[in-house]
């Protein structure tokens, strides 16, 4: 899928008429960066989300498991505490007769032993089968109280034992009642009733060792606090937290309390009583380490995103620069091949034209020569001098036409190539002297900055002169009177030499620069043939050199030519 997208964009780029337009490369860069960003960011983002979820779940388990364990242990401790007290009361009810327990002296002795061995007992009383308290040991005046109308009395008679919720009762103090019924062999029954101090529950809960900010407490199944809670109220007040689902195993749920705090609520129901043990732990404090790590992960993720975008953008930019350079070289090579094909076609046409013109020119030249000879034999021929001048004009015109056809044949095919060792400085000096008079007449400054240490080269003197002359003629045509032309030479490494011809003339536009080496292209408005620079280009290529042009309108132009020090093999073949 991604490969098809890239292929489509590259194909569009290569088939576009403006394939090396900077805007197209910028568009392609944005698309590639976007695609690469999606390809790299989506897996990275998915991995970050998965890690986030997994780590958060792991952290929650790591936080909940200790809370669940400690609450389970505390529930078991309270359950064991109650079971021991119930067993103690049941043992006393079975071990002693009704008469023994009716004696307050004996009951007080038994109670002292109970308190010594088992903490938490506040008082002890004997109740007959009708609900009257027969004897009582404790800090309150409860002897003779009638409990027959109490709900717990009916439950004891029905179930044999009873553990109450926390309530105030006659004492007006929070307490828990343990009641055990005993039925003698005679059928007589009585109830032994003991009261527990709820502070024992609070001691057990305090021993849980909860972290600061956490809270643990008992509630009953009606949602009434059985112990004090510093977060949610005092004993016997309604607990603002809703009762969780029944579970006799320690469980943990995430919830929000009425104050808006996010908490972990751990709880466990007691199987034999109406008590529910709860512990609340703030989630914020628990997950502080997670939030810190999450911040670090976010920073790392964002740094990775920025680094990925930077690397993708940088490498995509480099890739597109290379692509653009390759496209420019391809376009240049295509233009050169196209230009060479044009030159070849024009060359064949020029060869045919030159051949056809040379034949009548030869006839005209012979006839003109014959006429000149005949006039020479006629010493007294009237108007002889006038006719001789006309014949000389004909012969001169024929020679001029012959020179034109000769140049056309030179454009059409490689001819008269003579490779020799020469000094480029000498060729430039000699050729520039041909135009010195015209330059002086127009007050044009023609300066030569020739490197005295310039290497000698193997090349064709005549063709180099033609190249230099063509470029200088174009420079003279481009500059106004009192303009300047500067010719420089230099060594380009050990294998090449270079020369440049710079003028401050009218310059050329970019469109003109693309066409200046094409045959018959001219900017001289009917005064030029358009073959000068085409011939120049062909000569330089045959000699193994390169030519380039820099130009700016109303500033001037600079032609730069690089030539090899050693003649190329093709030039040697032509010379042979």
N, C-alpha and C positions, 0 to 999 in steps of 0.2 A: 504493500500500500504506500509506504513512505517512499520506496524507490520509484514507484510510478509517478508520484508527485514531483520528485526531483527531476526525473526524466522529462516530464511534460514541461517544467519550467525551463530546463536547459534547451529543449527542442525549440520552445518559443523564442528563447534568447538567440539561438543560432539562425533561425529562419526569419527573424525580424529585419525589416529594412533598415532599422536604426539599432543594429545589434550591439553597438558599443556606446550607446547613449548612457551617460552617468545615471539618469533617472531609472533606467531599466535595471541597472546593477543595484541601485539603492532599494528598489522594490524587491528584487530577488533576495538581497541580503536580509531585508525584514522578514520575508517569507521563510527563508532558511533558518534564521534565528528563532522565529516563532515555532517552527516545526521541531527544531532541536530542543527548544525549551520545553515543549509539550512532552517530547519523548523522554527527556531527562527528569523533568519535574514531576510528572505523574507517578512514576514508580517511587521517586523519593518522597513525594507527599503521601502516597499510600503506605509506604514503610513507616513514615513518621506517625500516621494515624493509627496504624496497627500497633506500633510500639507504645503509643500513648495509651490506647485502650488496654493493652496487655499489662503495662506497668501500673496503670491505675488499678486494674483488677488485682494485681499482685499486692500492691500497697494496701488495698482494702482488706485483702485476706490477711496480710501480715498484721494489720491493726486489729481486725476483728477477732482473729484466733486467740490472742492473749486475753482480750476482753471476755470472750466466751469462756475460756478456761477458768479465769479468776472468778467470774460470776457463778459458774457451775460449782466450784469449790466452796464458795460462800453459801450458796443455796444448800449444799450438802451439810455444811457446818451448822446452819440454822435448823435444818431438818433433824440433824443428829441431836442438837440441843433440845429441841422440843420432844423428840422421841425418848431421850433419857429422862426428861422430867415427867412425861406421861407414864413411862415404865416405873419410875420411882413412886408416883402417886398410886399406881395400880398395885404395886407390891405392898405398900402400906395398907391399902384397903383389904387385901387378901390376908396379910400377915396378922392383922389385929382384928379382934372382935368388935362388935358395935359397942359393948360395954367398955372395952379398953379405950376406944376412941371417944366415948362420951365423957370420959374423965378429962377435964381440962388440964389437970396436972400431967397425966400420961400423954395427952396430945401435945402439950408444950414440950415435954421431953423428946417426943418423936420429931417435932418441928425443929428443935435445936440441932438434932442429928442431921436432918434433911438439909438445913441451911449450911451446916458445916461441910457436908460432902458435896452438895450441889448448889451452886450460886444461882441467884435470881429469884428464889422463893420469897414472897412478901408476907404471906399468911397461910393458914390452913384451917379448914372448917369441916365439920361433919353435919350432913343434912339428912334428915330422915326421909322416908318414902313419901311423906306428904308435903315436902318442900320446906319444912321448918329447920332453921339452923340450930342444932342441938348443942354443939360446942364450937368454940372458935379461939384461935390463937393468932394474934396479930396486933397491929397498932390501932385498929379501928374498933368501935363498939358495934359489932354486927351480930352479936348473939341474940337469938330469937327472931331474926329476920325471916320473912316468908318469901320464898322464891318460887312458889308453886305457879305463879302466873308468868314467870320468865320463859322466854323461848328456849333458852339453853336447857332448862330443866326438862322440857318435853323431849328434846333431842337426846339427852343423856339416857332417859328412860327408854327411848326407842333404839339407840345405838350402843349403849353401854359405856361410851366415853365421848368426850367432847372437848375440843380446843377452840376457844372463842377468838374473834378478832379483837383488836385493841379497842377498848371503850373506856368510858369514865366511871359509870355505875355510881354506887353510893359513895365511893371514895373520892369522886370528882378528880381522879388522877388516872392517866392512861395506864392500862394494865391488860394482861391476858389471863384468862381463866382456863384452868385444866380441871375437868370433872371426870371422875371414874365411878361407875356404879358397881357395887358388889352385891351379889345375891347369896345368902347363906343357905346351908342345906335345909334349914327349917323353912325356907321360903322368904325369910325376912330380907329386906334389901335396904341399902343406904348408899349415900353418895358422898365421896370424899372430894372436897373442892379445895384447890390450891390456886394462889394468884402469883403470876410472874411479873417481874419488873421489865418493862419494854426497853430499859436502858441496856439490857443484855444484848438485845438485837443490835442496838447501835454500836456496842463494843465490837461485836462480830463484824459488822459492816465496816467499821473504822479500820479493822485489821486487814481489809482487802488491799490497802496500800495503793489507792488510786492516785493518778497524777493530778497535779493542781488544775483546777478548773473542771474536774470530773465530779460526779455525784452519784451516790447509790442510796437506795431507800426501799422500804417495803410498802406495798399497797395491798388492799384486799380486792376481791373480784368486783366490788362496786366502785372501785377507783378512789377509795379513801386512803389517805396516807396513814400508814401504821407506824412509821418512824419519821422523824423530822428530816426535811430536805432543804439545804441552804439555797437551792435553785428554785424549788417549786412549792415551798410552803411548810408549815408546821404539821405536827401529828394531828390526825383526825380532820384535816382540811382536804377538800377534793383535789385530786392530782390533775393538773391541767393537761397532762399528756393522755391521749386516748389509749385504752388498753389494747395491747397487741394481740394477735391470734394466740389461742391456747397452745402452749408447747411446754412439755415437761423437761425437755432438753434445753440447755442454754442456747439462745438464738440471738442474732444481731440484725437489726434493721436500720436503714438510713432514713431519717425523718427530720422535721423542723419543729422546734418547740414553739410555744405561743410567743416567745420573745423574738422569734425570727432567727434563732441560732440553728445552724446545721449541726446535727449531732448523730452519733452512733448510739442507738438505744439497744442495750443488751438486756434480756429478761429471761426468767424461768418461773414457771408455775410450780407450786408445791402440791404433790399428789394427795396428801392427807388433810390439808387445811385450805383455807381460802386465801392464803398469802401468795403474793407475786413479788419476787425480788427483781428490781430494776436498777440499771446503772447507765448513766448518760455521760457520754464523752464527746467534747466538741470536735467536729471534723477538721476545723481550721488548724488547730494545734497539731492534730494527728498528721495532717497532710502538708505541714510546713516544709518538710524535706522534699516531698513530691513537688510542691510548687516551686521550690528552689531549683530542683532538677529540671522541671518543665521549662523554667526560664532559661537554663543553660542549653537545653535541647532546642528551644526556640531560637536562641542566638546562633547556635551551631547550624540549625536548618537555614536561617536567613543568610548566614555567611556562605553556606554551601550554594544557596540559590544565586547570590550575588557573584560568587566565584564561577559558577556554571555559566551564567549569562555573560560574564566578562570573557571567559575562555571561548565560549561559542561565538560571541560577537567578534573577538579578536581573530580567531582562526578563520571564521567565515569571511571577514574582511580581507585577510591575507589570501584566502582561496579565490575570492572574487577579483582581487587585484591581479593575481596570476592569470585568471581566466580572461580578464580584460586585456592584459598585455598579450596573451596568446591570440585573442580575437583581433587586436590591432595588428599583430604580426601577420595573422592570416589575411586580414583585409589588405595590408600592404603587399603581401606576396601575391594576392589575387590581382591587385592593381598592376603590379609589375608584370605578371604574366599577361594580363590584358593589354598592357602597354606594349609588351614585346610582340604580341600577336598583331597589334595595330601597326607597329613598326615593320613587321614582316610583310603584312599586306601592302602597306604603303611602299615598302621597298620594292616589292615585285612590280607594283604599278609604276613606280619611278623608273625601274630598270627598263620596262617596256617602252615607256614614254621616251626615255633618253636614247634608247636604241633606235626608235623610229625617227627621232629628230636628228640624230647624228648622220643618218644617210643623206637626207637632203642638205644638211649643213656641209657635208663633204663635197657634194656636187657644187653647191654655191661657192665654196672655197676654191675648188678647182677652176670653175668658170671665171671667178674674180681674178685668180692668178693668171689664167690665160689672157684675159683682157689686159692685165698689167703688162704682160710680156708683149702683146701685140702693140700696145701703145709705146712701149720702149723701142720697138723697131721703126715706128713712124716718127722720125725726128721733126718733120715739118707739119705734123697734124695739128690743125687749128683747135684750140681749146684743150690741148694735151694736158696741161697742168691741172685744169679743172677736172678732167676725167680721171686723172691719177689720184686726185684727192678723194673723189667719189669711190674709186676702187679701194683705196686704203681704208675708207670708212666702212665699206662692205666687209673687207677682210678683218678689220678690228671688231665689227659686230659679230662676225662668225666666231672669232676667238673668244669673245665674251660669252656667246651661246655655248661654245664648247666647254668653257669653264663651268657654266651652270650645269650642263649635262654631266660633266665630270663629278661635280659635287652630288648630283642626284644619284649617280652610280656609286659614289662613296657611301651615300646613305643606304642604298639598296644592298650593297655587298661589301665585304671587307676587301679592300684593295690597297696595294702599295704600302703595306705595313713594313716598317723598317725599325727593328729593335736595336737600340744602341745605348751605351752608357752615356749619360748626359747629366748636366746640372740644371735642376728645375729653376734655380735663381737666374741662370743665364737665359733660359727660354722665356721667363717672365719679363726680364729686362728687355730682351730683344723684341718681344711681341708688343709690349706696352709702348715702345718707341714709335710703332706704326700709328698710334693714336695720339701721340704727344702734341702734334700740331693742332689737331681738332680740339684737344683739351685746353691748350693755351688760348685758342681763339675764343673759347667760351668762358675763359677764366675759371676753369675747373681744376681743382687741386688733385693731382694724381700722385699719391705717395706710395713708396715701396718700402715695406718693413721686412726685409729678407734676412733670414737667419744665416749668418756666415758659416755656422757649423752644420748646415743642412747636408744630409747624406746624398750621395749621387744615386741615381736610379737607372734602371733599365726600362726604356720606353721608346715611343715613336715621337720624334721631335715635331714633325709636321702636324700630326694629329693633336699633340699637346698645344701647339700654337693655335690651331683652329679652335680648340676648346677655350683657351684663354681669350682669344679674340672675340668669340661669340659672347662670352660673359661680359667682357669689357664693353662691347658695343651695346648690350642691353643696359648696362649700368649708365653709360653716357646718355642713352635714350630716356632713362627714367629720371635723371636728375636735372634740375634747372641750372641756368648759368650761375657760376660762382659756387657750384656744389663741390662735394668732396668724394673721392674714391680712394680707398685704402686697400692695398694688396699686402698680405702677410704670408710668410712661410714658416714652417716649424717641423721638427721631427716628432712623429707620432709613434713612440716606442722605437724598437730596433728594426721593425719590418715595414714600417709605413712612413711616408712623409705627407704633409698636408699643406694646402694653400687656401686662402679665403680672399674673396673680393667683396668689399663692403661699400655701400653707397648710402647717401642720405636723401634718396629720391622719394618718389611718391609711394613706394611700397606696394604690397599686394594684399588682397583679402584672402580669407581662408579658402573660399571657393576657387579663387584663381590659383592658389598654391597647389590645389589638387590636380590641376590640369596643365601646368606649365610645360611638362615634358611630353605632352601628347602632340602628335603631328598636326600641323596646320592650326594649332591654337595660338592666337596672338592677341595682344592688347594694344597694338599700334594702329588700330583703326584704318586698315587698308594699306598701310605702309610696309608691313612685314609679311613674310611667307608662312610663318609659324613652324619652320623647320629647323631654326637655329638651335634651340635648346633640345629638340628631339635628337638631332645629329650629335650634339654635345653629350647627351645622356648615353647614346649608343657607343660613342667613342670611349667614354670613361669606363663603361661596362666591359668593352672589349679589352681594355688595358688592365682590367682587374681591379678597378677602383670603385669608389662610392662617391655620390654627390648628394648633398642635402641643401635645403634652403630654409632660412628663417627670415620672416618679413612681417612688417607691421605698417599698416596704412599711414601715410603722412610722416613716417619715421625713417623708413629705408629698408633695404634688403641686404642679406649676407649669403653668398654662395660659398659653400665649403666643399672642397674636393680632397679625398684621401686616395693616395696612389701607393702601390706596393713598391718596395725597393727592388725586389727581384721580379722580372716580368713573368706573368702566368704562362703555363704551358700552351694555352690556346693562342696567346699572342705570338709565341715562338713558331707555332704551326703556320699561322698566317704569314709570318715573315718568311718562312721557307717557301 
